[in-house]
């Protein structure tokens, strides 16, 4: 399961309300090395308080409680999730793609779940 967040009135949340199928991407800023990943699936808003707390714990374990300045969206992310100023979505992957770039070689892998 993959998790991400957004504001409840942000365009991302509005788009997901119309069509929950989405793609999550990650990669490096280098065109010559690394691995880019794209994961496709269906997003579902996480509303169970216990599960939200698990997501908060994971965010804060990795980033700390304050990712940005006090004016930023992710300052006090746990409280933003608890009060609804930010919402959490979970994605169960359907398909994933990996694009590798190493030593001048380019690879492409597809996984289905």
C-alpha positions as CSV (number, residue, x, y, z in Angstrom):
1,X,0.0,0.0,0.0
2,X,1.3,3.5,-0.9
3,X,0.1,6.7,0.8
4,X,0.1,10.3,-0.2
5,X,-1.7,13.4,1.0
6,X,-3.2,16.6,-0.3
7,X,-5.5,19.4,0.9
8,X,-9.2,18.5,0.8
9,X,-9.9,21.5,-1.5
10,X,-6.9,21.0,-3.7
11,X,-7.2,20.1,-7.4
12,X,-5.7,16.6,-6.7
13,X,-8.5,15.8,-4.2
14,X,-11.2,17.1,-6.6
15,X,-9.7,15.0,-9.5
16,X,-9.7,11.9,-7.4
17,X,-13.3,12.4,-6.4
18,X,-14.2,12.2,-10.1
19,X,-11.8,9.4,-11.0
20,X,-9.8,7.6,-8.4
21,X,-7.5,5.9,-10.9
22,X,-4.1,7.5,-10.6
23,X,-0.3,7.2,-11.1
24,X,2.3,7.9,-8.5
25,X,5.9,8.7,-9.7
26,X,9.3,9.0,-8.2
27,X,12.8,9.2,-9.5
28,X,16.0,11.1,-9.5
29,X,16.9,14.4,-11.1
30,X,19.7,12.7,-13.1
31,X,19.2,11.7,-16.7
32,X,22.2,9.4,-16.6
33,X,21.7,7.2,-13.5
34,X,19.1,6.0,-11.2
35,X,15.7,4.4,-11.3
36,X,12.3,6.1,-12.0
37,X,9.2,4.3,-10.7
38,X,5.6,4.8,-11.8
39,X,2.9,3.0,-9.9
40,X,-0.7,2.9,-11.1
41,X,-3.7,2.0,-9.0
42,X,-6.9,3.3,-7.5
43,X,-6.7,5.9,-4.7
44,X,-9.0,5.6,-1.7
45,X,-9.2,8.2,1.0
46,X,-8.1,6.9,4.4
47,X,-10.7,7.8,7.1
48,X,-10.0,5.2,9.7
49,X,-8.4,7.1,12.6
50,X,-6.1,4.2,13.6
51,X,-4.8,3.9,10.0
52,X,-4.3,7.7,9.8
53,X,-2.2,7.5,13.0
54,X,-0.1,4.8,11.3
55,X,0.5,7.1,8.4
56,X,1.4,10.0,10.7
57,X,3.9,7.9,12.5
58,X,5.5,6.9,9.3
59,X,5.7,10.5,8.0
60,X,7.1,11.8,11.3
61,X,9.6,8.9,11.6
62,X,11.0,9.8,8.2
63,X,10.7,13.6,8.1
64,X,10.0,14.8,11.6
65,X,6.9,16.6,12.8
66,X,7.8,19.8,10.9
67,X,8.8,19.3,7.3
68,X,8.4,23.0,6.4
69,X,8.2,26.5,8.0
70,X,5.2,27.3,10.2
71,X,3.4,28.8,7.2
72,X,3.9,25.7,5.1
73,X,1.3,23.0,4.4
74,X,3.4,20.2,6.0
75,X,4.3,22.0,9.2
76,X,2.7,19.8,11.9
77,X,1.6,17.3,9.4
78,X,0.1,15.0,12.0
79,X,-2.2,17.7,13.3
80,X,-3.2,18.6,9.7
81,X,-4.3,15.0,9.1
82,X,-6.1,14.8,12.4
83,X,-8.1,18.1,11.8
84,X,-8.8,17.5,8.1
85,X,-6.6,20.3,6.8
86,X,-4.9,17.6,4.9
87,X,-6.3,14.2,3.8
88,X,-4.6,10.9,3.3
89,X,-5.1,8.6,0.3
90,X,-3.9,5.0,0.0
91,X,-3.2,3.3,-3.4
92,X,-3.1,-0.4,-3.9
93,X,-0.8,-0.9,-6.9
94,X,-2.2,-2.5,-10.0
95,X,0.8,-2.0,-12.3
96,X,4.2,-0.6,-11.8
97,X,6.9,0.4,-14.2
98,X,10.6,0.8,-13.6
99,X,12.9,2.8,-15.9
100,X,16.6,2.3,-15.1
101,X,19.5,4.4,-16.3
102,X,22.9,3.1,-15.4
103,X,26.2,3.3,-17.2
104,X,24.6,4.3,-20.5
105,X,22.1,1.4,-20.4
106,X,18.4,2.0,-20.3
107,X,16.1,-0.6,-19.0
108,X,12.3,-0.9,-18.7
109,X,10.5,-3.3,-16.4
110,X,6.7,-3.8,-15.8
111,X,5.1,-5.5,-12.9
112,X,1.5,-6.4,-12.4
113,X,-0.1,-7.2,-9.1
